[in-house]
Amino acid sequence: MPKRHICPNGCNANFTTVAHIMQEWEVDTEGEFVKVTEECLQVSYPPRDDNIWTCVKCGAEGKIQES
């Protein structure tokens, strides 16, 4: 069954959560970061249900609703 994340305050808004991505960096001769040259080469781990999902409107932690 698909899961949905909902705001407990009924905001019906989006959420912020963590995803792991691979970036391409420019580095110096010692491997120290200089700048990002490619924001997202690949998504290593997309957002997971056990992450904290924070409502962008009110800041509440989202709850999982089984569909």
Stockholm file with secondary structure:
# STOCKHOLM 1.0

chainA/1-67         MPKRHICPNGCNANFTTVAHIMQEWEVDTEGEFVKVTEECLQVSYPPRDDNIWTCVKCGAEGKIQES
#=GR chainA/1-67 SS CCEEEECTTCCCCCEECCCEEEEEEEECTTCCEEEEEEEEEEEEECCCTTSCCEETTTCCBCEEEEC
#=GC SS_cons        CCEEEECTTCCCCCEECCCEEEEEEEECTTCCEEEEEEEEEEEEECCCTTSCCEETTTCCBCEEEEC
//
